[in-house]
Amino acid sequence: EFERFVDSIPVFGSELLIGLMPDGSIGRFRLHWPELDERMVQESRNLRGAVDRKSWTVPASMRDSAIQILEVSAGVGHSGIADPRFRAEPAVRVLFRKSGGERDNALVSTGYKYFNSKGEELLLNVFPAAGRDVAGQKKRD
């Protein structure tokens, strides 16, 4: 697993994928490592300070008896490689586990949610409705 940091600030959404062929040569290489401006990194650093000082708190929507907060970290969040429109924002990433259903048949899911400095959920990946033409909308890395 690779994690990306810019000036000690984590970057959520960057990826490096290398697939090897049976002979050891590279068969697949994918890099989604967008450039981030210094203002974005500085805002993320300020947000990390708020998380560290506990002046940023998990939103009420995540404070439920069925939700267990596993980790809270601040950094830069950006859209994934498949999203036709690039977006990036300072973000708090919350790793959580949610349980539901009856005790003997409980469903458990683990995931991430991203929030801005005001505690509003960020949707970093937004895909167009099915059937909509997105050709030419994505800037290639």
C-alpha positions in Angstrom: 0.0 0.0 0.0 1.3 3.4 -1.0 0.3 6.6 0.8 1.0 10.1 -0.7 2.1 13.0 1.4 2.9 16.6 0.4 4.9 18.5 3.0 3.7 15.9 5.7 0.0 16.4 4.7 -1.7 13.2 3.5 -3.3 13.2 0.1 -6.4 11.1 -0.2 -7.2 9.8 -3.7 -3.8 9.5 -5.3 -2.8 6.1 -6.6 0.0 4.2 -8.2 -0.8 0.8 -9.7 1.8 -1.5 -11.3 0.8 -4.9 -12.7 3.5 -7.3 -13.5 3.5 -9.9 -16.2 4.6 -13.5 -15.5 8.1 -12.7 -16.7 8.4 -9.8 -14.3 8.0 -7.0 -16.9 5.5 -4.3 -16.3 2.2 -5.1 -18.0 0.1 -2.3 -16.5 1.1 1.1 -15.1 -1.4 3.6 -13.8 -0.5 6.8 -12.0 -3.1 9.3 -10.6 -0.9 11.8 -8.8 -2.3 15.3 -9.6 -0.4 18.4 -8.8 -1.8 20.4 -5.8 -1.4 24.1 -5.3 0.3 25.4 -2.1 -2.8 27.2 -0.9 -4.7 23.8 -0.8 -1.9 22.2 1.1 -1.8 25.1 3.6 -5.6 25.0 4.1 -5.3 21.3 4.7 -2.5 21.9 7.3 -4.7 24.3 9.1 -7.5 21.7 9.1 -5.2 19.1 10.4 -4.3 21.5 13.3 -8.1 21.8 14.1 -8.4 18.0 14.1 -5.3 17.6 16.4 -6.6 20.3 18.8 -10.1 18.7 18.8 -11.7 21.9 17.7 -13.0 20.0 14.6 -15.5 17.3 15.7 -17.2 14.5 13.9 -20.6 15.6 12.6 -23.8 14.6 14.3 -24.6 12.3 11.3 -21.7 10.1 12.4 -22.5 10.0 16.1 -24.8 7.0 16.2 -24.7 4.0 18.4 -24.4 1.8 15.3 -21.3 3.7 14.1 -17.8 3.2 15.4 -15.2 5.8 14.5 -11.9 4.1 13.7 -9.8 7.0 12.6 -10.0 10.7 11.9 -7.3 12.4 9.8 -7.1 15.7 7.8 -5.4 16.3 4.4 -6.1 17.0 0.8 -8.9 14.9 -0.7 -9.3 14.7 -4.5 -11.4 12.8 -7.0 -10.3 9.5 -8.4 -8.9 8.7 -11.8 -12.3 7.5 -13.2 -14.1 10.8 -12.3 -14.6 12.9 -15.5 -14.1 16.2 -13.6 -11.2 16.7 -11.3 -11.9 18.3 -7.9 -9.7 18.7 -4.8 -10.4 20.2 -1.3 -9.0 20.2 2.2 -10.7 17.3 3.8 -11.2 15.4 7.0 -11.3 11.7 6.3 -13.3 9.6 8.8 -12.8 5.8 8.7 -15.9 4.2 10.3 -17.5 0.9 10.9 -21.3 0.6 10.8 -23.3 -2.3 12.2 -27.0 -2.9 11.5 -29.7 -5.5 11.7 -30.3 -8.2 14.4 -27.4 -9.2 16.6 -27.2 -12.8 15.1 -27.5 -11.5 11.5 -25.8 -8.1 11.8 -24.5 -6.5 8.7 -21.2 -4.7 9.2 -19.6 -2.3 6.7 -16.4 -0.2 6.9 -15.8 2.8 4.8 -14.6 6.4 4.6 -16.5 9.7 4.5 -14.9 13.0 3.8 -15.9 16.3 5.4 -14.9 20.0 5.0 -13.9 22.3 7.8 -17.6 23.0 8.7 -18.4 19.3 9.0 -20.3 19.2 5.7 -19.9 15.9 3.8 -17.7 16.2 0.6 -18.5 14.2 -2.4 -15.1 14.0 -4.1 -16.3 11.6 -6.9 -19.4 12.6 -8.7 -20.3 10.7 -11.8 -22.7 11.8 -14.5 -26.1 10.1 -14.9 -26.0 7.0 -17.1 -26.2 7.7 -20.8 -24.8 11.3 -20.6 -22.0 11.9 -23.0 -18.8 12.8 -21.0 -16.3 12.6 -23.9 -13.9 15.4 -23.7 -14.8 16.4 -20.1 -11.8 14.8 -18.4 -8.4 16.4 -18.4 -5.9 13.6 -18.8 -3.0 13.4 -16.3 
